[in-house]
Amino acid sequence: MATQDKPRLDPDTARAVIDPESYAEWDGILDIFDRLREETPVAWVEPDDTLVHPPFWLVTRYDDVMRMSKDNATFLNNPHSVVFSLTEGLEFAKQFSGGSEHMVASLVTFDAPIHMKYRKLTQEWFMPKNLRGIEDEIRGIAQATVQRMVDAGPQVDFCKLVSAPYPLHVVMQILGVPEEDEPRMLMLTQQMFGGSDEDLNQSGMKDLPPEAITQIVAGAVKDFEAYFAKLTAEKRANPTGDVASTIANAVVDGEPLNDRDMMGYYIIVAAAGHDTTSASTAGAMLALAQDPEQWARVKADRSLLPGIVEEAIRWTTPVQHFMRTAAEDTEVGGQAIAKGDWLMMNYVAANHDPAHFDDPRSFDAARSPNRHLAFGAGAHQCLGLHLARLEMRILFEVLLDRIESVELAGEPARSKSTFVGGLKTLPLRFTAA
């Protein structure tokens, strides 16, 4: 299809789709996606003079995103899988990595057949049967976290005190990272994923040009790699039952993981394992704080909790997009796609598609079925989805035991992020039980 025939977004809408600040104004970005699903469900997004990136197709309908998620032969993760890979960033990544457009090689950048080989290394570890063995440990972390909230009450920022540190502590315990190193891991994660938000990143990155931000992110990657190189040596000398030992001693096709792939594995578990769950956890608490009757119902009937957890994950959609590259000429939603074209699967738009979710902006704990796309689908479905659900369920069991009532104590705020997003502040006032 000729370029002039492509249904292109107007400059303001195109910028909103990739502007981190748009995702902090949640209702506004949802309004945009509602309009695009109706008018231009598969739309061409071109760069402007202020934000240079490769052009791509924006895909907003649930059915189209689901189909793409499952068709990993036609829609590839490589060469780049997220839209913050701006032109400067791609060039820097090639220099940094020796030719790859990824600064970090991980499960989210691999395609078949290597993707499944690497996924299988830890897949069993993250299955419900194995996770039951660490439930008591997670419950202990939840109880200590909620106790700090109670001690700090009756008014707290739930994000700062609970939803951010809790999943971080869980995933660091799983990786075998000592508690005293957790602040360092949090800082590195925020440098990698929170660079657009001045409240989540204290390095002044919001005032820097893209190429400077990319170098700071690269520094964070190097720091991660140095840290986990030392951890690898320890886990090879003295392996335990944690995920770090599994990764450090993993073998693929008869060979140990090379350093780059091993570090990518650590980084994706360390980083993706807490930011996303933190966002969903805060989203669930926001919904409950806004609806005292729902809080009272779930306090009296814990069988409602799985529905609240699942709806919070859909409603929040922490991973807001992934990108794919067409391996061949194809079509999406009736739109011709050329081999080599880049496409954005926008999970925020898909998870708020009224064709699949009645009144999608409402938080409905009884929503059934709730086959959302917040964990992706197909071969690349989130490896840690069972852990995320378990963490949230256990935390809210403890919260419901310890907290009698809860309400908002101010205006919540979302982070400025195109990729991983959610609440960054959630002021609450509560009464302890």
Buried (B, 14 or more C-beta within 10 A) or exposed (E): EEEEEBBBBEEEBBBBBBBBBBBBBBEEBBEBBBEBBEEBBBBBBBBEEEBEBBBBBBBBBBBBBBBBBBBBEBBBBBBBBBBBBBBBBBEBBBEBBEEBBBBBBBBBBBBEEBBBEBBEBBEEBBEEEBBEEBEEEBBEBBBEBBEBBBEEBEEBBBBBBBBBBBBBBBBBBBBBBEEEEBEEBBBBBBBBBBBBBBEBBEBEBBEBEBEEBBBBBBBBBBBBBEBBEEBBEBBEEEBEEBBBBBBBBBEBEEEBBEEBBBBBBBBBBBBBBBBBBBBBBBBBBBBBBBBEEBBEBBBEEBEBBEBBBBBBBBBBBBBBBBBBBBBEEBEBBEBEBEEEBBBBBBBBBBBBBEEBBEEBEEBBBEBEEBEBBBBBBEBBEBBBBBBBBBBBBBBBBBBBEBBEBBBBBEEBBBBBBBBBBBBBBBBBBBEEE
